[in-house]
Amino acid sequence: MRIGIIKNNFLPSGGGSERYTTQLIGHLRDRGHSLRVFASRWNASAHSSGVTLQPIRVPPGPPFLRLLAFARNCRAAVLEGDCDLVFSIERTIHQDIVRAGGGCHREWLVQRGRYCSWPRRLTFSLNPFHRTTLWLERRTFSPGCTRRVIANSHRGKSEIVRHYGFPKDRIDVVHNGTDCNRFTPRKRNGERRETVLLLVGSGFERKGLAFALRALAKLPTTVRLEVAGKGNPGPYRRLAARLGVGDRLTFLGTEAKIEAVYARGDILVHPAIYEPFSNACLEAMACGLPVVTSRINGASELVEPGINGTIVDEPADSDELSAAIRHFLDRDSREAASQAARRTGEAHPFSRNVEETLEVIRGLCDSGRG
């Protein structure tokens, strides 16, 4: 099958979306499919990924204009192409299947607005980037532009139906998968007195770092928080100092190898404001870490409260969050949860995600391109 894949920035060594695209391409290529990637940017490793690269011209300019240019020029390239099926990982305006890995931008703005002042909320409606993203999202989730949608959580599916009215029988839920050979439990020092909480991911506001710090202030002084990811640490260092936990906070940056980061921790804390499906949560579980996360995170659908982690309804509630973390400070409880978390990771390998994605692709091809 000749499959076109739309990925604006095709950077195999990049972040979560890029890693997902690279893994999907590898599995599809190994199954004998011919792949063409429509992209405006790529790096040297993209040339060795076994795909045909289709350049999409995007002129320089502000981000919102580049988004529009990519969507428009990509549509023209796709219509001129000879692909049997087009699979988009972006908000674009012509494809057979779109994977809504980034969730709903409209829902993100709603949830973000719950935690900021009304003047800041007003800027959301005036910001050209948000306006453009919402316009593209509306086109992406239009039945006339997309034949089928893959959501990575049931919550994400309901958001698409609620905000855009896309037919729910044309949305498939395929949970994210992980590499259980890469992410494995590591032996931890049984004599260590400290309990290390991890928060992993870029965009500290969205990941709920401020909430994690307020919860940390209510936990024993033997508990510390280590943060890996991209963001401005300044405001959070100042908040930690005001809360009296500055000496219990460490920023690891983005250079640390992610497997080594998980090996340092005992519990993953992810009190996100909004998260379609956190790969970090599934990776951490594969590494044997219990996960404490918010219900707004699609990955919470894999969390069994008290078994492999805990779900909080309100991530900003420091009492609720600290109580959820406190449950796993007991070493025996944490060890039992660690084993359950690993089983969850093993039940969701990336190969399962690919097979379920291929089922959607095959089903659409069998029904004809219409």
N, C-alpha and C positions, 0 to 999 in steps of 0.2 A: 504494500500500500504506500502511496506517495502522500506523506503527511506534512503539511505546513505548520510551523510553530511560530507564533508571534511573541517575541520577547524583546522589548525595546533595548535594554542593556544586557547583552548576552556575555556575561562575565563569569565563566565557570568557577573562578576562584573567589567570587563575591559572597554576598550574604545569603539568607535563607531562600529567597525566591530563586536566586541564581543557582544555588546548590540543588534545589528541587528540579529546575529545568535540566541541569546537567545529568542528574540521575535518571530522570524520565527519558531523556534522549538516549542515554546508554542502554537502558532496557529495551526501548523500541528498536534501536539499531541492532541489538543482539538478536532480536526476533525477526530480522530481515526486512524491516521497513526502510523506505527511502525518505530522508528527512531534509527539509528546507527550512532554515531559520530566517525569519524576517526581523532584522535588527538594525538599529541606528548606530550602535556601538558594540564592540567586542574587543577581547584582548587576545594575546598570542595563543593562549591555550585553546581558544575557540576553534582555531584552524586544525587542531589535532583531534577534534571531537567527532569526526566522521560524518559531518553534515555539510550541505551546501549552504553557504551564507548569501542571503539576498539583502544587499544594502538598501536601507530606507533613508532617504535624504531628509535631514532635519536641520534647517538653517539656524544659526545662532540667534539667541533672543531670550526673553524671560521664560521661566519654566512653563507657564501656562500656554504660551504660544508654541513651545516645543512639543508639548503634549498634543495639541491640536494638529500640528504639522505631521507628527508621527502617525496619528490615527488616520488622517486624510490620505497621506502618501502610502500608508500600508494598505488601505482599502484598494487603491488603484493597483498596487503591485499584486495583491491577492487575486483580484479579478482578472488580471492578465496572466496569472500563473496557471499551472497544470496540475495542481494538487487534488487528490481525491477527497481530502478533508483538511480543514484548517482549524487548528487548536490554538486558542489565544490564552496567554497568561497575563494579559494587559486589559485595560479598559479601552476597547477599540470598537469600530462601528461596522465591521463585516467579518463574521467567522461562523463556523458551524458549531463549535463548542467553545465555551469560555470557562476557564477555571477561576472561580472567584476566591483565590487564595488570600487576597487582601481584604475580604469582607466587603461591607458597605461603607463607603465614605460618609454617606448621609447619617448612618447610625453612629459612626465615630464622632461626628460633630455633635450629635445629640448627647452622647455620653460625655464627651469632653466638656460640653456646656454645663453639665451638672456640677462641675468642680471649679468653675472660673466665674469671674464677675460679669455682669451684664454688658459693660462696655466692651469687654473682650469678646463676648458672644456676638455682639453686633458686628465686629470686624469679620467674623466668619462669612456673613452674607455679602460683605463688600470686597473681600479678598478675591482677586481674579483667578488665583490658582484653585481655590475651593469652588468657585462658580464654574470654571472649566471642567474640573474633575466631576462635579455633579452632573453637568450636561453630558459628558462622555459616559458616565455611569448609567444615566437614563437611557442613552442610546444602546449601550452594551446589554442592558437588561430589558430590551424591547424584543418581543417575539419576532418582529420582522427583521431584526439584525442578527439574532442568535437563535439557533435551533435548539440548543440544549446547554444547560448550566451545570457545572460541577461545584458544589459547595463543600467546604471541608468540615462542616459541622451542621447539625440539625438547627442550631440557633441561627447560623448564617443563612440557611435555607429560608427560615421563617422571616428573616429581615428582608430578603430579596422580594419575597411575596408581599410583605406588608408595605414596603416603601415603593415598589415598582409594579406590583400586580402581575409579575411574570407567572405563568401557569405552573403550579406546584408539581404537576405530574411530568413536567419537563426539567425538573431539577433533581439531580442525583447527589446524594451525600457520600463522599469518599473521604474518610478521615486521613490525615497525614500519616506517613510511615517514617521509620527511622532505620538506621544501619546498626543492627544489634551486634555486629562484629566490631565495628568502630567504637560504639558506646557500650562499654561493659563495666560491671562493678569492679572497683579497685579495693584492695585490702587497706583498711584505715587503721591508724594507730590506736589500739584499744586503751592505751594509757593516757591519751589526750584528754585533758580536763575541759577544754573549750568545745563548744558546739558551734560549728560554722554554718551560717545561713548563706545561701547564694541567691543573687538576683542577676539573671543573665538576659541581655538584650539591649538593643539600642533604642534611644528615645525614652529617657528616664521618666518623663512626665507620664507617658502612656503606660509604662510598665509599673507605675505606682511606687516609685522609690521613696517618695515622701511618706507614703503610708507605711512602708516597711520600716522606715526610721522611727516613726512614732510608736510602732509596735515594739521595736527593739528596745526603746526606752522603758518599756514595761516588763521586760524579760530579765532574768538573772544576769549579772555582770560577766558570767562565764560564756555568754552568747555573744557572738560577733557577726557582722554582716560584711560579705565581700561581693563587690559589684563588677561584672564583666560586660563591656559593651561601649558603644559610642554615645557620648553626651557631654554636657558641660557639668563637671563635678562641683563647681564653685558654690552654687546655691544650696546644694545638698550637704557639702561640708559645713557651711554656716548653720544650716538647720540642725545637723548632728551636734555641733558645738552648743547650740542653744538648748538642745535636749539633754546634754551631758553625756552623749555617746560618741563624741568625736574620735576617741581613742579606740573605739570598737568598730570603726568603719574603714574599709580598705577598697580603693578603686584599682582594679587590675588592668584597665584599659582594653584595647582590642588586639594587642599583640600576643597575649597568652594563648597557647593552644587550647582549644575548647575542651578536649578530653582531659587535659591536665586541670582545667578549672573545675570540672565536675568531680575529679578525684580529690580536690581540696575540701569539698563540702559534705555536709551531713543532711541538709534539708534544702530544697529549692523553694524560694518564696516568690510568688508571682502575682501580686495583688493588682492586676492590670485594670485600667479604666475601660479599655476596650481591646479585645484580642480575638480575631477570627479563629485562630488555632495556633497556640504557641508551640513551635518546634522544640523550644528549650524544655518545655514541660515533658514532652515525650522522650527527648534525649536524656534528660535527668532520670526519668523512671527507668530507662534502659540501663542506666548506670547504677541503679539501685537506690536512688534518692527519693524519699517521699516528697510529694508536691503539695504545697499549700497555695491555692490560687482562687481567683474570684469567679463567680458563676458566669460573668460576661465573657470569659475566656472559653472558646469552643473546645479546648483541650480538657475542660472540666468534665466533658461527657465521658472521659475515660477514667475519671477519678472516683474511686469508691470511698466515701468518707469513713475515716477511721481505719481503713484497710491499707490503701496505698497512698493516701494523702487526705486532704480536707478541702472543702469548698466553703468560701465565705460569701455571704450575700452582698455585703457592703464593704468594699475594700478599704474605704476611708475610716471605718470603725476600728480604731486601734485596739479596743477591748476585744472585739470579735476576732481580729486578726492575731493578736498576741495569744489568745486562748487556743486558737487553732494550731499555732506553732508550738505552744507549751506542751500539747499532747505528745509531741514527738521528741521532747527533750529527754524523756525516759529512754534509756538505752535499749531495754528489752522491746518496748513498743516500736522504737525506731528500727530495730533489727527485723522485726516481723514485717513492718511496712516496707522495708528495703527489699525483702524477698518478693513481696506482692507487687511492688513497683516494677521489679525486673520482669516478672511474668507478664505484666501489662505491656512493657516494651517488646517482649518477644512475640506477643500476640498481634503486634502492629508493625511488622517489618515493611520496608519500603517496597519490597516485591508485592506485598498484598495491595498497596496503593496502586501500583502499576497494573496489576491484573484487573482490579475493579475499574480503573480508568479505561483499560482496553475493552472491557465489557461495554462501556458507554460508547466508545468509538465504533466497535463492531456493530452494536445495535443500531447506531445511526446510519452506518454504511449499508446495513442490510435493508433498512427502510427506504434507501434511495436518497439521492441528494435533493430531490424535489425542486 
